Amino acid sequence: MLRQIWIVSALNFRSLKSRFWQSMVIVVGLAATVGVMLSMLSVSTGMRQAYYASGDPNRAIVVTKGVEQEPQSSITRAQAPLIAVAPGIAKDKDGKPLADRALMTSVPLLRKDGSKGFTTMRGLSEKGLGVRPEIKIAAGRMFQAGRRELIAGVGAQMMFRHMQIGDKVILPDGEWPIVGIYKTGDQLEGQLLGDTETLVTALHKPVYTTMLVRLASPASLDTFKKALTVNPALSVDVVRHSDWYKRVGDQNTFALALLGYVVGTVMAIGALFGCLNTMYSAVSNRGREIATLRALGYGAFPVAVSVILEAMLLSITGALIGAAIAWALYDGKLDLFGNVVFHLSVSPAQIELGVIWAAAVAMVGGLFPSIRAAKRPVVEALRAV
Amino acid sequence: MKYFPLVWASIMRKPTRAILTLLSVMLAFTLFGLTIGMNATFAKVKEDARDDRMFVFARFGSAVPIALERQIESMPGVERVASSSVIGGYIQDPKNRTFVVMMDENIPKVFPEYPITPQQWQLIHNDRQGVLVSQMQAERWHLKVGDTVVIVSPAVKKLDGSNSWTFKVAAVTPDMAIFGQGYMFGNYDYMDKARVLSDQGKTGQFRVKVREASKTPEITEQIINRYANSSTPLDSITEKVAFDVSTGTGMDIASVDRDVALAGMFMVLFLTANGLAQAVRERFAEFATLKTIGFSDNGVIALVFAEAALPCVLGAGLGIGLAAVISNVMPHFLPPGQGLPIPTMTVMVFVWAFLSAALVAFMSAGLPALRLKQMDIATALSGR
């Protein structure tokens, strides 16, 4: 049986050359479908990855009860110390809890093309680096607590003007110099960092935004959470940092991903009709060969399978071409959406998705023609020649 | 027109092929309709936006004191200032996200184009808890006039410690292009008086109407300079810029849309060109017969073009129709609060679709036409 499938398929593939342009309909159709879908998904995937990478299972974020995005949260100055002394937080060498009072605000900046854009400015308190060890200075130096200076992420530096060391950012109390450039490998790279308390004064903000703590161990989340939720002075949600960013990432990229899939589906259905078209005419062109094989004793099943295999070969080739184009054009490219700086991504998982998409199209697009090929009475087919 | 039966017969020679081609073309044009229709929505929003109106907001993302409203209004060249704040939250379940824009009494004067009558504005003025709900939002949350709706807003706290904001539906009003997911308008006074003390007297942003659009840049600069050293430095952006989709997202979505539509067209071009070339090859002898009985070169080519154009134009029409249907039902299937811009099938979308269809047909007919022109009738008739 397998041998028969192999022989029939080999025969088909060898005759592909004579049906080159017609077969290209499937290849081009799937290349366009998968290329477009993966290009669109590169935005949502890249953005989601940037969010996911920002989370850490060893950290917990404390936000106002019920809020869904960090900027909506507010932690008062009275609440912050209560949170910092709760059990479950890892301690620094000096015995102090690794808790960071974070402040977030958006700053208007000029994009590289001169248009107006915004990014997030984040305040780190004295234990900030202990909580977020992923912040590495790539050039210049760290800002000093109490001084009006900032450090800029490598992403921000690439997306916005005036982000070099020595450049100044206008804040309410004057110009703050950028003294360093940092890397984190996540979404924080698109932001600016400064000292929380100095920013609080400059921005006249009476409250912090969130608290981020390093947990003593991933399992101590429950202890920490319980301590905070039973405290009547606090009305907060405690979420594992990785879970928080997973939710925020999914939520903020949902519409974009949906758009990609809708476009991908519509195009795939269009390509499917093209595939059906090509395979039907391939089957009818090869009526004589198929009938001859059947007369020689080949079964209907190998003939049917060979038709599907041919459709598969063509559409997966197309999908790989499309994926390769999307990958070459977009993978790794730095981009900005809203105020999130991230790298576009055409990951192996996305390419796999494209191939699955193509295989599905080929399956359906090959199935009906294959049934026709297999069912056609041998005698009639031979007579028609 | 009298050749229509001939063209029709040629197409229907292979009904499966004809139908599959038509469906394929239709799908590509559905995509075309959705993407170019989305661009039409962006264009409409931008067109409705005005150069003589701007947003004025806190430069570093906090609330602005409402007292500045009168100060800005007294600046030379400024006609009127209104303010709006947003209560963002959800209805019952955090998944049901929505928002209410809390408007002050000047909003109707700054936005005379809103499809809301003075009587309707008066309703929320008389009853501070009143809310104007757009058709789309009313359908989504099953609201009618007189209903009570509670918005839970984690970010906006009330004086009594809760964050549930109760509204009464005062009227259901028509939708607007700029609020793609519909809107709800409430009364700013309700929000201000019920809020925690530290937040009272503050608003989200000002909407400034200037007397002459040409003076907008100057006035913007004056406003920014005047408050640069205050406790709330301000920033400003004109409606035209703010409502440009690339401003909000930093991405040129319109050109992405065009590229997607183009990819679809490329797919269709390949498909029709191939199908047509095949059909002409199969019926080569028949075309020779047509020429023999007196059809001119151009006559035959016109027939081939018509054979390509018919499925393209028909497919374009059906595709845009399907896109229109999808655009109409789309809002009902999206999870609330997760906005995708809803495409609009404007006349321009139809025009572009038909032009593209004609171009695809024209390009598909190119090569076969050349072959027919150069054919040697005797050879073709002999079937060699």
Interface residues (C-beta under 8 A of the other chain):
Chain A: W21 Q22 M24 V25 V28 G29 A32 T33 G35 V36 M40 V43 T64 K65 G66 V67 E68 P71 Q72 S73 S74 T105 S106 V107 P108 R111 S115 K116 G117 M121 L171 P172 L203 H204 K205 P206 F254 A255 L258 L259 V262 V263 V266 M267 I269 G270 A271 F273 G274 L276 N277 Y280 S281 D335 L336 F337 G338 N339
Chain B: T16 R17 L20 T21 L23 S24 L27 A28 T30 L31 L34 T35 R59 F60 G61 S62 G88 P94 V152 P154 A155 N163 S198 S231 T232 P233 D235 I237 V241 S246 T247 G248 T249 G250 M251 V256 D259 V260 A263 G264 F266 M267 V268 F270 L271 N274 G275 A277 Q278 L334 P335 Q338 G339 L340
